[in-house]
Amino acid sequence: MSGHSEFESDTGRTSSDARPPTSVLLPISLAASFAIFLYLGWMLLALGFQPRDQWFGGRSPALPLLYYLCLDGFALGLSAAYLCGLEGLGFGLLGLRFDRGWLRHIGTGLAWGAGVISASILLLLLAGAAHVAVFASRSPSHILFLVFFLGFSATFEELTFRGYALVRAADSVGPVAACLASSALFGFAHFANPQATPLSSLNTALAGVLLAIARFRSRALWMPIALHFAWNFSLGPVFSFPVSGYTFGADHLSAAAAGPPWLSGGAYGPEASVALTVVLVVAIPLLLRFPRRLLPLPSAAIQR
């Protein structure tokens, strides 16, 4: 990584004024404390809202949207507290600036997310492991609700796993180790989902690697958020499969053919299928070839 960062340029310091961090323990401690406070806030909001599957039956569509809006607001506020309050840096350095290229990165992320899921579904169809019902039994209003819900939830998960904490951890242990640690936590966090399996958690961790690469290569959060959203939207509303074990109130889902769950994904959906594992193993090195944005990644910028 570059020794001088986007954070430094935002504070008005020149390269001659820049000094390296006094200790690698400082950025990792910031990342760890951020993660702890974010988790505590998440649990408090979950305790207050008490999210449940019945939310997605169409009776109270406002509740899940409000829940994730609150989560997004908390994650953004905590990120601002660390960036602007503790470090005296610009909030735009979180990776959500409307600068040149942000729309292109959103489009690229949408294409990658839809492409990975479409390739996985194609493998399942070729193997006779699934029957697909496109947009099965979903009204336009429900699809619109899912657009907002999946957008809000993807934003929160990216702020959590690919936001401030990931970049600060990379300052201490490097981007590869930070990526692997964040992705392992991402996979572990989904193991509590309904019908989760060890293979589904492995695939989720590999998806975390793909999302982290999108974050580091694009130098922003737009691409991983868009990739995450397109992944879930393609899997759920479009191809009518469960998304990480959740059906989101769908009456009719694509039916898995007879076969071992490791191939079809079982009740968890294609995210628990070896077909997705194969696609991710191919997709990860391909995304590593994505042209890296010239704008430096906000790292190694803690000034004292």
N, C-alpha and C positions, 0 to 999 in steps of 0.2 A: 504494500500500500504506500501511497504517497506520504511523505513525511510532513507535508503541510496540507491543511485540509480546507474544505468548504467552510467549516466553522470559523477558521481563522480569518478568511477573507470577509466574512460577514461582520466581524467585530472591528474591521478597519485596520487590522494589524498587517504589516507587510511581512514578507518571509524573513527579513532580517530581525524582526521583533519576536518571531516565533521561538518558543522554547519547548523542548519535549516534556512530556509529563514527568513529574518527579518520581513516580512509582507506577508500575503496572497494576498495583493493587487499587489505585484510585478509580480507574474506569470500571474495573470489575465490581468494586463495591457499589458504585453508582448503579450499575446494571442489576446487581442482586437486590439492592434496596428498592429500586423501581419495581422489579418483579414482585417483591413481597407486598408492597403497598397496592399494586394493581390487583394482585390475587385477593387481598383482604377486601378491597372495594368491590370486586366482582362477587365475592361470597355474600357481602352485606346486601348488595342489590338483588342477588338471587334469593336471599332470605326474605326480602321485602316483597318481591314480585311472585315468588314461588312458581317458576315456570313449569308447565306441564304439557303433555301431549294434547290435551283437550283444546288448547289454544288454537290448534290448526284445523279444527273441525268447522271453522267458518263462523262460530258464534261470537267470538271476541277478537277480531283481527287487530284491533288497536293495541291490545296488551303486549303481544310479542314485539310489535314495532316500537312501542314506548320503552319496553325493557332494553332493547338493543340500542335505541337512541340514547338512553341513559348510560349504558355501558360505553358507547362511543364517546359521549361527552366526558365521562370520567377519564377514559384513557387519554383523550386529547388534552384535558385539563392537567392531568398528572405529567404528561410529556412536556407541556408548557412550563409547569412548575420546575421541572428539572432543567430544561433547556434555558428558559428565560430567567427563572429565579435563582437556581443554584449556580449556573454557569454563565449567565449574562449574555446569552447568544440569541439569535433570531429564531422564532418559531418555525419559519419556513424551512429551516434546515432539518426538520423532522422527515422531510421527503414528500411533502404535499404542496409544493409550490406550483402555481399555474404559470410555469415558465415555458420556454420553447421546447417542444417535444413531448409535453405531458399527454396530449391527445394521441400522439403516435404510440406512446408506451401503453396507454389504455387499450388501443386497438390491438397492439401486439399481444398484450396479456389476454384479451378476450379470445384471440385466435388460438393461442397456446392452450388455454383451459378447455375450450371446446374441442380442439384437435386431440388432446390426450384422451378425453373421455370418449370421443367418437371412435378413435382407433381401438380403444379397449372394448367398446360395444361391438365393433366389427369382428374382433377376434372371438368374442363370445358367440356371435351369430355363426361364424365359420365353424366353430367347434360344436355347434348345436347345443350350447349351454344356456341359451336364453331366447325368449321370444319378445320382441319389442313392440310396444304400443305407444306411438308418438302422441304426446299431449293427451293422454288417456283421461277422460272424465274430469277435465279441469275447466272451469268456467273462465271467461276473460277476466272477471274481477278477482278470482283466486290467483290467476297467473300474475296479475298486476301486484297483488299483495305479496306474492313470492319474490317478485323482482325487488321490491323495497326491502323485504325481510332478509333475503339472501345478500343483498348489497350491504345492509347494515351489519349483518353478522360477519361477512367477509372482512369488512373494514375493521371491526373489533379484533378479530383473530390476527389480522396482519399487524395492527398496532401492538398487539400483545407479543407475538412471536417474531415479527420481522421489523419492529419499530426501534424505539430508543435503546432498549436493552440489548438487542442484537448488535447494534453498531458499537455500543460502549463495550460489550464483551469482546468484540473483535479487536478493540484497542489493546486489550490485555493478552489475549490468547491467539489472536490472528483470525482471519475470516473463516478458514476451514474448520478449526476447532469450534468456533462460535456457531457456525452453521450446523455442525453435527450435534452439538449439545442442544441447540434450540429445536432442531428437528426431532431429536429423541424425546424431548419434553412434549412436542406437538403430538407425536404418536402416542405417548403415554396418556396425555389428556383425553384422547378419544377412546381409550380402552374401556372407559366407564359407559360408553354409549350402548344402547340396546343391541343385542346380538353381536357384539364385538368379538373378534377372534385375534389370536396372535398375528395372523397374516394381515388382517385389516389394520392393525397398529403398525406393522412393518410398512405397509403401503402408505399409510398416513405420514410416517416418518420420511419416507422417500419423497412424498409430495412436499413435505416441509423443506427438503433439500432443494427441490425444484423452485419453490417459492423464494427461498433465500438467495438462490442464484439470480432470480429475476430482480430481487432487491439490490444485490451488489452490482450486477451488470448495468442496471438502469439508473443507479444512484438515486432512486426515489421509491415511493410506496405505490405509485399509480399502477405499475405493471403487476406486482404481486396481488394487489387488491382485485384488479380486473381478471387476472388468471384464476384466482380463488372463486370469484363470483361466477365466471363462465363455467368452471368445473362443476359447481353445485347446480347451477341452472340447467346445464346440459343433462346432467345425471338425473335430476328430479323432474322439473316441469317438462322438459323436452322428451327424454327417453322413458320417463315414468318409472324410474327405479327408486328405491330408498336412497336417501343421502345420509351416509354415515349411520345407518340404522333407523333413520326417521323417515316416515312417509308423508308428513306435513298434510295430513287430512285427505289424502287421495283415496278415492273410492275404488279405483281399478289401477293396479300396477302391472308393469310388464312381468310376465310369468317366467320364472326360472325353470328350465327344462330339467328332467331327471338327470342327476349326475352328482358327483362329489361337491360339497360346498366350497372346497378350495378352488374349484374351477368356475362354478357359477356365481360364487359369492354368497349364496344362501340368503337368509333373511336380512343380512346386513346390506346386501347390494353388491354391485361390481367392485366396490372399493375393498372387498374381502376376497377378490379373485386374483389368481395368479396371472390372469390376462393383463390386469393393470400393472402388476409387478414388471412384466416383460416390457410394456409400453414405457414405464417410468425409467427403466434401466437404459432404454434407448434415448428417451427424451432428455435426461439429465446432461449427458455429454453434448447433445445437440445444442441445448440452451447455453452451455458454457461457451459456445462459439458465437453467441449473440454479441454484436459490436458493443464494446463497453463505452458508456457515455463518458465524454471527455471531462465533464464536470466532476471534480474530486468527490469522493465519498466523505461524508462528515465523520471523520475519525481522527484520532491522535491530536485532538484539539483542545484539551484541557489546559488552560493557561494559568499559571500561578506567578 
